[in-house]
Amino acid sequence: MTVPSEQSLPALFLICRSRLRLCALPLQFVRETMRALALEAVPHMPPFLLGVSVIRGQVVPVVDLACLTTGASPMPAERYVTLVLGERQVALAVDDVIGVHSLPPSALGDVPPLLESAEAGMLSALTMLDAELLLVLQATHLIPDQLWPLLAAQAAAA
């Protein structure tokens, strides 16, 4: 019997919508999803940092995912996805959380990484502010239209 290698096993991702883009966040970094909470602005921060929010008794920075990855103007979000980054958390502001899906590595081979089209200035600011978040976002993928039949088939089979 052949034991599949870890690299050939499907990986679990949280699929969310950030404006018109669908993103696949590696599930091992996701703590929870929730409706958007009240924000307190933080002066003199990059535009992708919407502010901070109190989540489960902790002050958590909230990052506008679309603003960070495309340079789009910051907008209020419908949902937050909290990510675990070592001992701390960051919340990503997104428009919608679609659900958890497994994607085989073969399906991700031609899928662009989320930060592929991000503006250099945004990436530079993120690198200075939060290298751990940068690493998580580098493992996040955009979901192209051709992957939707696979995701729909998984949802129907579940």
N, C-alpha and C positions, 0 to 999 in steps of 0.2 A: 504494500500500500504506500502511495506517495503522500507525504504530508505537505500541504501547501505552505509555501513560504509566507512570512508576514507581509512581504511586498506584493503578493498576489491576492491577498484577502481584501474584500471590500472594506472601505473605511466609512465610518459614520460621520455625517455632516448635518449641521443645522442649516436649512435653506431659508434665506430671508430676502426680502425685497428692499432695496435702497434706491429710491426714485425709480428709474426704469431698469435698473440692473438687478439681476438675481445673483446672490452670493452664497457660496457654500463654506460655512465656517466649520473647522474641525471640531467635532463634538467634545473631544477631550479637554478643550479650553472653555467650554460653555458651562456656566454655573446655572443660569436660569433665564427665562424670558418674562417680561412683565409689561404692563401698560406704562406709558411714559409718565414720569413723576415730575413734581415741581422742580424747577432749576433755580440755582442762584448763580448769577454771572460771575466770572472771574476776570478782573481787568488785565489788560496787556497780554493776552494769550492769543495763540493763532486762531484763525476763524473756525477751524474744525473743532475746537474745544468749546462746546456750548455752555459749559459751566459745570457745577457740581450738584449732585442730588444725594439726599440721604436715603440709602438703600439698606434695609435691615440694620439700622442703627449706625451705619458707617457712611462717611462722606466719600462719594465715589465720583471721579471725573466722568463726564459724559461727552463722547466724541460723535460728531455727525459723520457717519460713514460716507455718505455721498459727497459731502464737502471735502473730506480728506482725500478721497480717491479720484474725484473728478474736478475739484475746484469749484463746484456748484455753490451757490449762495446757501448759507445755513438756513434751515427751515425747521419748524417744530415737527417732532416725530410722533408716531402713534405708539411705537413699542421700543423697549430697551432690551438688549441682549447683554447680560453681564458676563464678562470673561474673567477667568481666574488667571492672574499673572503672578505666580509665586505666592507671596503672602498678601497680595492686594488684589483689587478688582478695578476694572474699567467697564463702563457701560457704553455700548454702541447704540446710537440712535438710528433706528430703521423704520421703514414704513409698514412692514408686515412681516410676520413670522409664518412661514409656510409649513415647516415641519422637519422631522428628522428622516434622512434618507441615507441608505448605504450606496456608495458609488465604488465600483471596482477601479483599481488603478488604471486599467486599460481605457476606461471612459474618461479619465482625467488627463491622459497623455497629451491631448491636443487642446485642453482647456486652459485659457490664459489665467495667469495668477491675477488676483485682485489688484495688486499695486502696479501692474504693467503699464497702465496709462495714467498713473498718478503724477501730478505736477511735482517737479524737482523741489520746489520751495516747500511744499507740504511735507514731502518725505524728509527733507533736511530738518524741518522743525520737529517732526515726529522722532527722528533719530536722536535729536538732542534731548527731547522731553521724556521719551519712553522707548528704550530699545526692546524691552520685552514685548510690548504691544506690536512693535514693528515685526518681530519674529512671528507672532501669531498671524498677523495679517499677510505675511509672506507665504504662509501655509494655506491661505484662503483663496478660493477660486471663483471666477465668474462662471455662471452657468449659461452656456449657449443654447439656442433653441433646439439644436439636434439632440440634446440630452433629455428634453422633456418627455419624449415617449418612454424612455427607460424609467424615469421617475413616476410617470403615470402608471406604468405596468406594475411597479413595486407597490404603489398605493392600492391598486386594485387587488393585488394578491394578498395584501395584509388583512 
